[in-house]
Amino acid sequence: MDFHVSPGGRIAGRCRVPGDKSISHRAVMLAALAEGESRFTGFLAGADTLATAAAFRAMGVRIDGAHDGQVTVQGVGLHGLRAPSGPLDMGNAGTGMRLLAGLLAGQRFGVTLIGDESLSRRPMRRVIAPLRQMGADIGAAEGDTPPLVLRPVAQLRGIDYALPMASAQVKSCLLLAGLYAQGRTCVTEPAPTRDHTERMLAAFGRPLQRDGARVCIDGGDTPLRATSFAIPGDISSAAFPLVAALIAGQGELLIENVGINPTRTGILDILRAMGGDIDLLNLREAGTEPVADIRVRASRLRGIAVPTEWVPLAIDEFPAIAVAAACAQGETLITGAEELRVKESDRIAAIANGLTALGIAVEALPDGLRIQGGQFHGGVVESHGDHRIAMAFSLAALRAEAPVQIRDCVNVGTSFPGYVELMRGLGLAIEAA
């Protein structure tokens, strides 16, 4: 499937984006391990999160939904999972695979985790190495890529691990493995990353101990307690209508019910520093997370050097930020973002190639990008099957001189089902074929 987007347009109105993907993954995982029935609203029914739900169904967990974002999970307890009849196919879900690797490393049965062509190229050494330190028996393909083969072990042991890179997925993987480990498991971060796992473990009755950048969990058989909460809209998905409204030249947009977890709001800091007119309205708590409505008005943007401490707080939003930077006056410099090299695509290369194809001067750096604001031409962009690259470059047409085509967009459904219809309703002249 390709996107075909006509140039120009005015973005205005109000909308809601799908539920948070990170929270949806974790909600199913912890509810499956809890005792009792958990209920969630706002669940993201995307391909990635549905793969996680399917994996737990294959291990004997009853999961009803998602029906209009409502999911009910009948938990089986920490030791109630059963061996699946075959490999667990995680599709394109890197979060699902990395977190499940930790959760399954301490089970009493073996399991194999597989994925699609894209996921099968993504690096897993970052979770394999510390899990092996904990005593996990885990194998992988050449280069420590999927499939991952986890074999049963007598007992995991807690470790004190310093992350070599800021990664919420690795942190979460080890904390989930720590549920099954003897003693205490601690993870120290070089920079703050999203803390959904920590918040959610506390909601399920297993609070963690935090000391600055170090977070710890105690092993043992203390049960998780079933709980229910609302999952807010995903700020990573809100990034696309947000940037669209900023660069369209006119109009005002209200994005309702968006999660504004402080470990996820780097995009708001960056775009405001670029001159974006963005306000948070109706601030409130929903379940385990802070939530707000985001009001954004068309703005004249200027290039900035993005502070490196903001980078981990906006790591998934840089494709959209790059399009905003291309519409800004002057130069935008992004560094400290080497994590972008190992996402669903090499996002540094994919962003640089896409901007170049549309006439923007850009330099790909080992750990980031140097983008000179300019004028988008029309053209063809390769998404490399990466949902965020596809959605980001669809926005470029708002400021382009001619139509923009983005190839290989089917994976947009992994995080943003209904993207085309929502953006068309706001004023983007987009078609999918």
DRENDO-1510 file (C-alpha; in Angstrom, 1 decimal, always signed):
<recs>
REC; n; res; u; v; w
REC; 1; MET; +0.0; +0.0; +0.0 .
REC; 2; ASP; +1.3; +3.5; -0.9 .
REC; 3; PHE; +0.2; +6.9; +0.3 .
REC; 4; HIS; -0.6; +9.6; -2.4 .
REC; 5; VAL; -0.9; +13.1; -1.0 .
REC; 6; SER; -1.8; +16.2; -2.9 .
REC; 7; PRO; +0.0; +19.4; -2.1 .
REC; 8; GLY; -1.4; +22.1; +0.3 .
REC; 9; GLY; -4.3; +22.0; +2.8 .
REC; 10; ARG; -5.5; +23.5; +6.0 .
REC; 11; ILE; -5.5; +21.5; +9.2 .
REC; 12; ALA; -8.2; +22.3; +11.7 .
REC; 13; GLY; -10.8; +20.8; +14.0 .
REC; 14; ARG; -10.5; +18.3; +16.8 .
REC; 15; CYS; -9.5; +14.6; +17.0 .
REC; 16; ARG; -8.5; +11.7; +19.2 .
REC; 17; VAL; -5.6; +9.4; +18.3 .
REC; 18; PRO; -5.4; +5.7; +19.1 .
REC; 19; GLY; -4.5; +4.4; +22.5 .
REC; 20; ASP; -0.9; +4.4; +23.7 .
REC; 21; LYS; +1.0; +1.5; +22.2 .
REC; 22; SER; +3.6; +1.2; +24.9 .
REC; 23; ILE; +0.9; +1.1; +27.6 .
REC; 24; SER; -1.3; -1.3; +25.7 .
REC; 25; HIS; +1.6; -3.8; +25.4 .
REC; 26; ARG; +2.4; -3.7; +29.1 .
REC; 27; ALA; -1.3; -3.7; +30.2 .
REC; 28; VAL; -1.9; -7.1; +28.5 .
REC; 29; MET; +1.4; -8.6; +29.8 .
REC; 30; LEU; +0.9; -7.6; +33.5 .
REC; 31; ALA; -2.8; -8.4; +33.5 .
REC; 32; ALA; -2.0; -11.9; +32.1 .
REC; 33; LEU; +0.3; -12.5; +35.1 .
REC; 34; ALA; -2.1; -11.0; +37.7 .
REC; 35; GLU; -4.7; -12.8; +39.8 .
REC; 36; GLY; -8.2; -11.9; +38.8 .
REC; 37; GLU; -9.9; -9.9; +36.0 .
REC; 38; SER; -8.4; -6.7; +34.6 .
REC; 39; ARG; -10.3; -4.4; +32.3 .
REC; 40; PHE; -8.9; -1.6; +30.0 .
REC; 41; THR; -10.5; +1.0; +27.9 .
REC; 42; GLY; -8.6; +2.9; +25.1 .
REC; 43; PHE; -6.6; -0.2; +24.1 .
REC; 44; LEU; -4.8; +0.2; +20.8 .
REC; 45; ALA; -6.1; -2.5; +18.5 .
REC; 46; GLY; -3.0; -2.2; +16.2 .
REC; 47; ALA; -1.1; -5.1; +14.7 .
REC; 48; ASP; +1.7; -4.9; +17.2 .
REC; 49; THR; -0.5; -5.0; +20.3 .
REC; 50; LEU; -2.8; -7.6; +18.9 .
REC; 51; ALA; +0.3; -9.8; +18.3 .
REC; 52; THR; +1.1; -9.5; +22.0 .
REC; 53; ALA; -2.5; -10.4; +23.0 .
REC; 54; ALA; -2.3; -13.4; +20.6 .
REC; 55; ALA; +0.9; -14.6; +22.2 .
REC; 56; PHE; -0.7; -14.7; +25.7 .
REC; 57; ARG; -3.8; -16.4; +24.3 .
REC; 58; ALA; -1.4; -19.0; +22.9 .
REC; 59; MET; -0.1; -19.4; +26.5 .
REC; 60; GLY; -3.5; -20.1; +28.0 .
REC; 61; VAL; -4.7; -16.6; +28.9 .
REC; 62; ARG; -8.3; -15.6; +28.2 .
REC; 63; ILE; -8.4; -12.2; +26.6 .
REC; 64; ASP; -11.7; -10.7; +25.4 .
REC; 65; GLY; -11.5; -7.8; +22.9 .
REC; 66; ALA; -10.5; -5.4; +21.7 .
REC; 67; HIS; -14.0; -4.2; +21.1 .
REC; 68; ASP; -14.1; -0.4; +20.7 .
REC; 69; GLY; -10.9; -0.2; +22.7 .
REC; 70; GLN; -12.2; -2.4; +25.5 .
REC; 71; VAL; -10.2; -5.4; +26.6 .
REC; 72; THR; -10.8; -7.9; +29.5 .
REC; 73; VAL; -8.0; -10.2; +30.6 .
REC; 74; GLN; -8.5; -13.1; +32.9 .
REC; 75; GLY; -5.1; -13.3; +34.7 .
REC; 76; VAL; -3.5; -16.7; +35.4 .
REC; 77; GLY; -1.0; -15.6; +38.0 .
REC; 78; LEU; +2.8; -15.4; +37.9 .
REC; 79; HIS; +3.2; -19.1; +37.3 .
REC; 80; GLY; +0.0; -19.9; +35.4 .
REC; 81; LEU; +1.3; -19.5; +31.8 .
REC; 82; ARG; +1.3; -22.7; +29.7 .
REC; 83; ALA; +3.7; -23.7; +27.0 .
REC; 84; PRO; +2.4; -22.7; +23.5 .
REC; 85; SER; +2.0; -25.3; +20.8 .
REC; 86; GLY; +4.4; -23.5; +18.5 .
REC; 87; PRO; +6.5; -20.3; +18.1 .
REC; 88; LEU; +5.0; -17.0; +19.2 .
REC; 89; ASP; +4.8; -14.7; +16.2 .
REC; 90; MET; +5.4; -11.1; +17.3 .
REC; 91; GLY; +5.0; -9.7; +13.8 .
REC; 92; ASN; +6.6; -6.3; +13.7 .
REC; 93; ALA; +6.5; -5.7; +17.4 .
REC; 94; GLY; +9.9; -4.9; +18.7 .
REC; 95; THR; +8.5; -3.8; +22.1 .
REC; 96; GLY; +6.5; -7.0; +22.3 .
REC; 97; MET; +9.5; -9.3; +21.6 .
REC; 98; ARG; +12.0; -7.5; +23.9 .
REC; 99; LEU; +9.6; -7.4; +26.8 .
REC; 100; LEU; +8.4; -10.9; +26.3 .
REC; 101; ALA; +12.0; -12.1; +26.3 .
REC; 102; GLY; +12.4; -10.9; +29.8 .
REC; 103; LEU; +9.0; -12.1; +31.0 .
REC; 104; LEU; +9.5; -15.6; +29.5 .
REC; 105; ALA; +13.1; -16.1; +30.4 .
REC; 106; GLY; +12.1; -17.4; +33.9 .
REC; 107; GLN; +9.2; -19.6; +32.9 .
REC; 108; ARG; +9.2; -23.3; +33.4 .
REC; 109; PHE; +8.7; -24.1; +29.7 .
REC; 110; GLY; +10.6; -23.3; +26.6 .
REC; 111; VAL; +9.4; -20.9; +23.9 .
REC; 112; THR; +10.5; -19.5; +20.5 .
REC; 113; LEU; +9.8; -15.9; +19.6 .
REC; 114; ILE; +9.7; -15.1; +15.9 .
REC; 115; GLY; +8.8; -12.0; +13.8 .
REC; 116; ASP; +8.4; -10.6; +10.4 .
REC; 117; GLU; +11.2; -9.7; +8.0 .
REC; 118; SER; +11.8; -6.3; +9.6 .
REC; 119; LEU; +11.8; -7.5; +13.2 .
REC; 120; SER; +14.0; -10.4; +12.2 .
REC; 121; ARG; +16.8; -7.9; +11.4 .
REC; 122; ARG; +16.5; -5.9; +14.6 .
REC; 123; PRO; +19.3; -6.3; +17.3 .
REC; 124; MET; +18.4; -8.3; +20.3 .
REC; 125; ARG; +21.9; -8.5; +21.9 .
REC; 126; ARG; +21.0; -5.6; +24.2 .
REC; 127; VAL; +18.4; -7.9; +26.0 .
REC; 128; ILE; +20.2; -11.2; +25.4 .
REC; 129; ALA; +23.4; -10.2; +27.2 .
REC; 130; PRO; +21.9; -9.1; +30.5 .
REC; 131; LEU; +19.3; -11.9; +30.5 .
REC; 132; ARG; +22.2; -14.4; +30.2 .
REC; 133; GLN; +23.8; -12.6; +33.2 .
REC; 134; MET; +20.6; -13.4; +35.1 .
REC; 135; GLY; +21.0; -17.1; +34.1 .
REC; 136; ALA; +18.7; -17.2; +31.2 .
REC; 137; ASP; +19.3; -19.9; +28.5 .
REC; 138; ILE; +18.6; -17.9; +25.4 .
REC; 139; GLY; +19.6; -18.5; +21.8 .
REC; 140; ALA; +19.3; -16.3; +18.7 .
REC; 141; ALA; +20.2; -16.2; +15.0 .
REC; 142; GLU; +23.5; -15.0; +13.7 .
REC; 143; GLY; +24.2; -11.5; +14.9 .
REC; 144; ASP; +21.9; -12.0; +17.9 .
REC; 145; THR; +18.7; -11.3; +15.8 .
REC; 146; PRO; +15.4; -13.1; +16.0 .
REC; 147; PRO; +14.2; -15.8; +16.3 .
REC; 148; LEU; +14.9; -16.0; +20.0 .
REC; 149; VAL; +14.8; -19.4; +21.6 .
REC; 150; LEU; +14.3; -19.4; +25.4 .
REC; 151; ARG; +14.8; -22.6; +27.2 .
REC; 152; PRO; +13.7; -23.3; +30.8 .
REC; 153; VAL; +16.1; -22.8; +33.7 .
REC; 154; ALA; +15.9; -23.6; +37.4 .
REC; 155; GLN; +16.0; -20.0; +38.6 .
REC; 156; LEU; +17.0; -16.6; +37.4 .
REC; 157; ARG; +19.1; -14.4; +39.7 .
REC; 158; GLY; +18.9; -10.7; +40.2 .
REC; 159; ILE; +21.6; -8.5; +38.8 .
REC; 160; ASP; +22.7; -4.9; +39.1 .
REC; 161; TYR; +22.9; -3.7; +35.5 .
REC; 162; ALA; +24.0; -0.3; +34.0 .
REC; 163; LEU; +22.3; +0.2; +30.7 .
REC; 164; PRO; +24.9; +1.1; +28.0 .
REC; 165; MET; +22.2; +3.1; +26.2 .
REC; 166; ALA; +19.0; +4.8; +27.2 .
REC; 167; SER; +16.3; +2.1; +26.4 .
REC; 168; ALA; +13.0; +1.7; +28.0 .
REC; 169; GLN; +12.6; -1.6; +26.3 .
REC; 170; VAL; +15.8; -3.1; +27.8 .
REC; 171; LYS; +14.9; -1.6; +31.2 .
REC; 172; SER; +11.4; -3.1; +31.1 .
REC; 173; CYS; +12.7; -6.5; +29.9 .
REC; 174; LEU; +15.0; -6.8; +32.9 .
REC; 175; LEU; +12.4; -5.6; +35.4 .
REC; 176; LEU; +9.9; -8.2; +34.1 .
REC; 177; ALA; +12.6; -10.9; +34.3 .
REC; 178; GLY; +13.2; -9.7; +37.8 .
REC; 179; LEU; +9.7; -10.8; +38.8 .
REC; 180; TYR; +11.0; -14.4; +38.4 .
REC; 181; ALA; +14.6; -13.8; +39.8 .
REC; 182; GLN; +16.0; -14.7; +43.1 .
REC; 183; GLY; +16.9; -11.5; +45.0 .
REC; 184; ARG; +16.8; -8.0; +43.7 .
REC; 185; THR; +17.2; -6.8; +40.1 .
REC; 186; CYS; +18.4; -3.2; +39.5 .
REC; 187; VAL; +18.7; -1.2; +36.4 .
REC; 188; THR; +20.6; +2.1; +36.1 .
REC; 189; GLU; +19.8; +4.4; +33.2 .
REC; 190; PRO; +22.2; +6.8; +31.5 .
REC; 191; ALA; +19.3; +9.1; +30.8 .
REC; 192; PRO; +15.6; +9.0; +31.7 .
REC; 193; THR; +13.3; +6.9; +29.5 .
REC; 194; ARG; +9.6; +6.2; +29.5 .
REC; 195; ASP; +8.5; +4.8; +32.9 .
REC; 196; HIS; +5.2; +3.1; +31.9 .
REC; 197; THR; +6.5; -0.3; +33.2 .
REC; 198; GLU; +7.3; +1.1; +36.6 .
REC; 199; ARG; +4.0; +3.0; +36.9 .
REC; 200; MET; +2.0; -0.1; +35.8 .
REC; 201; LEU; +3.8; -2.5; +38.1 .
REC; 202; ALA; +2.9; -0.3; +41.0 .
REC; 203; ALA; -0.7; -0.3; +39.8 .
REC; 204; PHE; -0.7; -4.1; +39.8 .
REC; 205; GLY; +0.6; -4.1; +43.4 .
REC; 206; ARG; +4.4; -4.5; +42.8 .
REC; 207; PRO; +5.9; -1.0; +43.5 .
REC; 208; LEU; +9.6; -0.6; +42.7 .
REC; 209; GLN; +12.4; +1.1; +44.5 .
REC; 210; ARG; +13.9; +4.1; +42.8 .
REC; 211; ASP; +17.1; +6.0; +43.7 .
REC; 212; GLY; +17.9; +8.6; +41.1 .
REC; 213; ALA; +18.6; +6.9; +37.8 .
REC; 214; ARG; +18.5; +3.4; +39.5 .
REC; 215; VAL; +15.3; +1.4; +39.7 .
REC; 216; CYS; +15.0; -2.0; +41.5 .
REC; 217; ILE; +12.5; -4.8; +41.8 .
REC; 218; ASP; +12.5; -7.7; +44.3 .
REC; 219; GLY; +11.8; -11.2; +43.1 .
REC; 220; GLY; +9.6; -13.6; +44.9 .
REC; 221; ASP; +6.1; -14.9; +44.7 .
REC; 222; THR; +4.2; -11.8; +45.8 .
REC; 223; PRO; +1.2; -11.9; +43.4 .
REC; 224; LEU; +0.2; -9.2; +41.0 .
REC; 225; ARG; -3.3; -7.9; +41.7 .
REC; 226; ALA; -5.7; -7.4; +38.8 .
REC; 227; THR; -6.7; -3.8; +38.1 .
REC; 228; SER; -8.6; -1.7; +35.6 .
REC; 229; PHE; -7.8; +1.7; +34.0 .
REC; 230; ALA; -8.1; +3.9; +30.9 .
REC; 231; ILE; -5.3; +3.9; +28.4 .
REC; 232; PRO; -4.7; +7.5; +27.1 .
REC; 233; GLY; -4.1; +8.5; +23.5 .
REC; 234; ASP; -0.5; +7.9; +22.3 .
REC; 235; ILE; +1.6; +11.0; +22.1 .
REC; 236; SER; +3.7; +9.3; +19.5 .
REC; 237; SER; +0.6; +9.1; +17.3 .
REC; 238; ALA; -0.5; +12.6; +18.3 .
REC; 239; ALA; +2.9; +13.8; +16.8 .
REC; 240; PHE; +1.5; +13.6; +13.3 .
REC; 241; PRO; -1.6; +15.7; +13.5 .
REC; 242; LEU; +0.3; +18.0; +15.8 .
REC; 243; VAL; +3.1; +18.7; +13.3 .
REC; 244; ALA; +0.6; +18.9; +10.5 .
REC; 245; ALA; -1.3; +21.7; +12.3 .
REC; 246; LEU; +2.0; +23.6; +13.0 .
REC; 247; ILE; +3.3; +23.5; +9.4 .
REC; 248; ALA; +0.0; +23.9; +7.4 .
REC; 249; GLY; +0.1; +27.7; +7.5 .
REC; 250; GLN; -3.3; +28.3; +9.0 .
REC; 251; GLY; -5.8; +26.7; +11.3 .
REC; 252; GLU; -6.1; +25.5; +14.9 .
REC; 253; LEU; -6.4; +21.9; +16.1 .
REC; 254; LEU; -7.4; +20.3; +19.4 .
REC; 255; ILE; -6.1; +16.7; +20.0 .
REC; 256; GLU; -8.0; +15.3; +22.9 .
REC; 257; ASN; -7.1; +12.8; +25.7 .
REC; 258; VAL; -3.4; +12.5; +25.0 .
REC; 259; GLY; -1.0; +10.9; +27.5 .
REC; 260; ILE; +1.6; +13.5; +28.7 .
REC; 261; ASN; +3.9; +11.3; +30.8 .
REC; 262; PRO; +6.9; +13.5; +31.5 .
REC; 263; THR; +9.2; +10.8; +30.1 .
REC; 264; ARG; +7.4; +11.1; +26.7 .
REC; 265; THR; +6.9; +14.9; +26.2 .
REC; 266; GLY; +10.2; +15.7; +24.5 .
REC; 267; ILE; +8.4; +16.4; +21.3 .
REC; 268; LEU; +6.5; +19.2; +23.0 .
REC; 269; ASP; +9.7; +20.8; +24.4 .
REC; 270; ILE; +11.4; +20.6; +21.0 .
REC; 271; LEU; +8.5; +22.0; +19.0 .
REC; 272; ARG; +7.9; +24.8; +21.5 .
REC; 273; ALA; +11.6; +25.7; +21.4 .
REC; 274; MET; +11.2; +25.9; +17.6 .
REC; 275; GLY; +8.4; +28.4; +18.0 .
REC; 276; GLY; +5.4; +26.1; +18.0 .
REC; 277; ASP; +2.2; +27.5; +19.5 .
REC; 278; ILE; +1.2; +24.5; +21.7 .
REC; 279; ASP; -0.9; +24.6; +24.9 .
REC; 280; LEU; -2.0; +21.8; +27.2 .
REC; 281; LEU; -5.6; +22.1; +28.4 .
REC; 282; ASN; -7.7; +20.1; +30.8 .
REC; 283; LEU; -4.8; +18.5; +32.6 .
REC; 284; ARG; -5.9; +15.4; +34.6 .
REC; 285; GLU; -5.0; +11.9; +35.7 .
REC; 286; ALA; -6.3; +8.9; +33.9 .
REC; 287; GLY; -5.4; +5.5; +35.4 .
REC; 288; THR; -1.7; +5.4; +35.9 .
REC; 289; GLU; -0.9; +8.4; +33.6 .
REC; 290; PRO; -1.2; +12.2; +33.3 .
REC; 291; VAL; -3.5; +13.2; +30.4 .
REC; 292; ALA; -4.3; +16.5; +28.7 .
REC; 293; ASP; -5.9; +17.9; +25.5 .
REC; 294; ILE; -3.3; +19.5; +23.2 .
REC; 295; ARG; -4.2; +22.7; +21.4 .
REC; 296; VAL; -1.9; +23.6; +18.5 .
REC; 297; ARG; -2.0; +26.5; +16.1 .
REC; 298; ALA; -0.1; +27.1; +12.8 .
REC; 299; SER; +3.3; +28.6; +13.6 .
REC; 300; ARG; +6.4; +30.0; +12.0 .
REC; 301; LEU; +9.1; +27.6; +13.1 .
REC; 302; ARG; +12.9; +28.2; +13.5 .
REC; 303; GLY; +15.7; +25.7; +13.5 .
REC; 304; ILE; +17.4; +24.8; +16.8 .
REC; 305; ALA; +20.1; +22.5; +18.2 .
REC; 306; VAL; +18.0; +19.9; +20.0 .
REC; 307; PRO; +19.4; +19.5; +23.6 .
REC; 308; THR; +20.7; +15.9; +23.9 .
REC; 309; GLU; +18.8; +15.4; +27.2 .
REC; 310; TRP; +15.5; +15.8; +25.3 .
REC; 311; VAL; +16.4; +13.1; +22.8 .
REC; 312; PRO; +15.4; +10.0; +24.8 .
REC; 313; LEU; +12.1; +11.7; +25.6 .
REC; 314; ALA; +11.2; +12.1; +21.9 .
REC; 315; ILE; +13.0; +9.1; +20.3 .
REC; 316; ASP; +9.9; +7.8; +18.5 .
REC; 317; GLU; +8.8; +11.2; +17.3 .
REC; 318; PHE; +11.9; +12.3; +15.3 .
REC; 319; PRO; +10.5; +11.4; +11.9 .
REC; 320; ALA; +7.7; +13.9; +12.5 .
REC; 321; ILE; +10.1; +16.4; +14.1 .
REC; 322; ALA; +12.4; +16.1; +11.0 .
REC; 323; VAL; +9.5; +17.2; +8.8 .
REC; 324; ALA; +8.8; +20.2; +11.0 .
REC; 325; ALA; +12.6; +21.0; +10.9 .
REC; 326; ALA; +12.5; +21.0; +7.1 .
REC; 327; CYS; +9.7; +23.6; +7.3 .
REC; 328; ALA; +11.6; +25.8; +9.8 .
REC; 329; GLN; +13.8; +28.8; +9.1 .
REC; 330; GLY; +17.5; +27.9; +9.5 .
REC; 331; GLU; +19.2; +24.8; +10.6 .
REC; 332; THR; +18.1; +22.1; +13.0 .
REC; 333; LEU; +20.8; +19.8; +14.5 .
REC; 334; ILE; +19.9; +16.5; +16.1 .
REC; 335; THR; +22.7; +14.5; +17.9 .
REC; 336; GLY; +22.8; +11.8; +20.5 .
REC; 337; ALA; +20.1; +9.9; +18.7 .
REC; 338; GLU; +22.0; +6.8; +17.5 .
REC; 339; GLU; +19.1; +4.7; +18.8 .
REC; 340; LEU; +17.3; +5.8; +15.6 .
REC; 341; ARG; +19.6; +3.5; +13.6 .
REC; 342; VAL; +18.0; +0.4; +15.1 .
REC; 343; LYS; +14.2; +1.1; +14.9 .
REC; 344; GLU; +11.8; -0.5; +12.4 .
REC; 345; SER; +14.2; +1.0; +9.9 .
REC; 346; ASP; +17.5; +2.9; +10.1 .
REC; 347; ARG; +15.5; +6.0; +10.7 .
REC; 348; ILE; +18.5; +8.4; +10.3 .
REC; 349; ALA; +19.1; +7.1; +6.8 .
REC; 350; ALA; +15.4; +6.8; +6.0 .
REC; 351; ILE; +14.7; +10.4; +7.1 .
REC; 352; ALA; +17.8; +11.7; +5.3 .
REC; 353; ASN; +16.9; +9.9; +2.1 .
REC; 354; GLY; +13.3; +11.0; +2.3 .
REC; 355; LEU; +14.1; +14.7; +2.8 .
REC; 356; THR; +16.7; +14.6; +0.0 .
REC; 357; ALA; +14.1; +13.0; -2.3 .
REC; 358; LEU; +11.8; +16.0; -1.6 .
REC; 359; GLY; +14.5; +18.7; -2.2 .
REC; 360; ILE; +15.6; +19.4; +1.4 .
REC; 361; ALA; +19.3; +19.8; +2.3 .
REC; 362; VAL; +20.2; +17.3; +5.0 .
REC; 363; GLU; +23.2; +15.6; +6.4 .
REC; 364; ALA; +23.0; +12.2; +8.0 .
REC; 365; LEU; +25.3; +12.0; +11.1 .
REC; 366; PRO; +26.3; +8.8; +12.9 .
REC; 367; ASP; +24.0; +9.8; +15.7 .
REC; 368; GLY; +21.6; +12.2; +14.2 .
REC; 369; LEU; +20.8; +14.7; +11.4 .
REC; 370; ARG; +21.6; +18.2; +10.3 .
REC; 371; ILE; +18.5; +19.6; +8.5 .
REC; 372; GLN; +18.4; +22.9; +6.6 .
REC; 373; GLY; +14.9; +24.4; +6.3 .
REC; 374; GLY; +13.7; +24.8; +2.8 .
REC; 375; GLN; +11.0; +24.1; +0.3 .
REC; 376; PHE; +9.6; +20.6; -0.3 .
REC; 377; HIS; +9.3; +19.6; -4.0 .
REC; 378; GLY; +7.0; +16.7; -4.9 .
REC; 379; GLY; +8.5; +13.3; -5.2 .
REC; 380; VAL; +8.6; +9.7; -4.1 .
REC; 381; VAL; +9.7; +8.6; -0.6 .
REC; 382; GLU; +10.6; +5.1; +0.4 .
REC; 383; SER; +9.3; +4.3; +3.9 .
REC; 384; HIS; +11.2; +1.0; +4.2 .
REC; 385; GLY; +8.1; -0.5; +5.8 .
REC; 386; ASP; +8.5; +1.8; +8.7 .
REC; 387; HIS; +5.1; +3.2; +10.0 .
REC; 388; ARG; +6.5; +6.4; +11.4 .
REC; 389; ILE; +8.5; +7.2; +8.3 .
REC; 390; ALA; +5.4; +6.7; +6.2 .
REC; 391; MET; +3.2; +8.9; +8.3 .
REC; 392; ALA; +5.8; +11.7; +8.8 .
REC; 393; PHE; +6.4; +12.1; +5.1 .
REC; 394; SER; +2.7; +12.3; +4.3 .
REC; 395; LEU; +2.8; +15.6; +6.2 .
REC; 396; ALA; +5.4; +17.0; +3.9 .
REC; 397; ALA; +2.7; +17.5; +1.2 .
REC; 398; LEU; +1.2; +20.3; +3.2 .
REC; 399; ARG; +4.2; +22.4; +2.3 .
REC; 400; ALA; +5.1; +20.8; -1.0 .
REC; 401; GLU; +5.0; +22.2; -4.6 .
REC; 402; ALA; +3.7; +19.0; -6.1 .
REC; 403; PRO; +2.2; +15.6; -5.0 .
REC; 404; VAL; +4.1; +13.4; -2.6 .
REC; 405; GLN; +4.0; +9.6; -2.8 .
REC; 406; ILE; +5.2; +7.4; +0.0 .
REC; 407; ARG; +5.8; +3.7; -0.7 .
REC; 408; ASP; +5.2; +0.6; +1.4 .
REC; 409; CYS; +2.8; +2.0; +4.0 .
REC; 410; VAL; +0.9; -1.1; +5.2 .
REC; 411; ASN; +2.7; -1.1; +8.6 .
REC; 412; VAL; +1.0; +2.1; +9.6 .
REC; 413; GLY; -1.6; -0.2; +11.0 .
REC; 414; THR; +0.8; -1.4; +13.7 .
REC; 415; SER; +0.4; +1.9; +15.6 .
REC; 416; PHE; -2.2; +4.1; +14.0 .
REC; 417; PRO; -5.2; +2.2; +12.5 .
REC; 418; GLY; -7.4; +4.7; +10.8 .
REC; 419; TYR; -4.6; +7.2; +10.1 .
REC; 420; VAL; -5.7; +8.0; +6.5 .
REC; 421; GLU; -9.3; +8.6; +7.5 .
REC; 422; LEU; -8.4; +10.8; +10.5 .
REC; 423; MET; -5.9; +13.0; +8.6 .
REC; 424; ARG; -8.2; +13.3; +5.6 .
REC; 425; GLY; -10.9; +14.5; +8.0 .
REC; 426; LEU; -8.6; +17.2; +9.4 .
REC; 427; GLY; -7.7; +18.5; +5.9 .
REC; 428; LEU; -4.8; +16.4; +4.6 .
REC; 429; ALA; -5.4; +15.4; +0.9 .
REC; 430; ILE; -4.3; +11.8; +1.4 .
REC; 431; GLU; -5.3; +8.6; -0.3 .
REC; 432; ALA; -4.1; +5.0; +0.2 .
REC; 433; ALA; -3.9; +2.6; -2.7 .
</recs>
